[in-house]
């Protein structure tokens, strides 16, 4: 997906709403946008997140059943 399609999008992670333009920014390219989103997600206590290029990887802070129950 092109970063420009994410303008105004809300991402839901474990019951938290992360709003583009408020919590993260759809910047000038995919890689920078992914880094911004990963940073916002990583600030949540239930998960950690990293960005590699334009890919955001989200991991549960707690492994097993509890981690598997986190909604995206």
N, C-alpha and C positions, 0 to 999 in steps of 0.2 A: 504494500500500500504506500502511496506517495504521502509524504508528510503533510502536504497541503490539504489533504482530505481529512485531517485530524483537527482542524480548526473548530473550536467550540465543543469538542467531544468530551464526554464524561466517561472515565474508566472506573469500574467498580472492582475493588479488591477487598475481600474479607469484610464486607459491610461498609467499607469506606468509599466515599465518592471523591475522585480526583478529577477536577475540572481543568481542562486545557485553558490557559490564559490566567488561571488563578493559582493552581497547584503545580502545573508543569506547562511547558511551552512547545507548541509546534513551530520549531525554529525555521531556519533557512535550508535545511537538508535533512535527510532521513537519519543520519548518524547522530547529529546534534539533538534532534527530536527524541530519539531513543534514549540518549543519555539523560535528558531532562525528565522523561517519564520514569526511567529507572531510579533516578534520584528521589523522586516523589514517592514511588512505591517502597524504596528502601527505608524511608523514614517511618514506615508503619512497623509496629512491634511484632506483628504476626508473621512477617515475611522479610526476606532480603531480596534485593534485585541488583542486577548488573546489566550493562549494555556492552555488547561487542558489535561494533559496526551498527547496523540498523536493527539488530536483534536484542530484545529485552528478555532476560532469563529471570524468572521469579522462583524462589525456593521458600518453602515453609520453614519457619523458625523451629517448629516442633515436628519431628519425623513421625511416621506411622498414621494411625487413624485420625488423630487430631489434625495433623498437617494435611491429610487427604480431604478433610472436610472444608477446607478454605475455598470459598467461591471466588471466581474471577468473572 
